[in-house]
Amino acid sequence: MRLYRPLICICFCAGLLGALINSLAAWQAGVLGLTGMLGVSLTPHWSLAWLYPRLVWGGLWGLAYFFTVASTGARHGWIRKGLLISLLPSAYQLFVVFPYHTPHGIAGLHLGTLTPLVVLLLNAVWGAATGLFARLLGGR
């Protein structure tokens, strides 16, 4: 267990940094009108109250990422594994958060038909950034 502690910390920090990149991408997509062009009413307003929970959740999802790279033999394909694990927060957002914690319905379809695609793409940004940062912060 002692050998895993640094990697757990690295994965949490990488997930947090991935969430920062994801948040910047989501905010910029809204500011530039990219989400609007897709017919999706998802335009976040940059604020600390909006950003902080996203960073914490990004770190927690980074802990899930840890399980894909925990064994020494599995420490390759960091970004690919980040992209794969990004399906978990996407599924959580689409099938738990949207229908049960917001009025946007299952998969957020009340925000627009392409909302699931936008969520998958933005979480792919998180996954790729998380994999990249995990590799840069201490992956071997």
Secondary structure, 3 states (H helix, E strand, C coil): CHHHHHHHHHHHHHHHHHHHHHHHHHHHHHHCCHHHHCCCCCCCCCCHHHHHHHHHHHHHHHHHHHHHHCCHHHCCCHHHHHHHHCHHHHHHHHHHHHHHHCCCCHHHHHHCCCHHHHHHHHHHHHHHHHHHHHHHHHCC
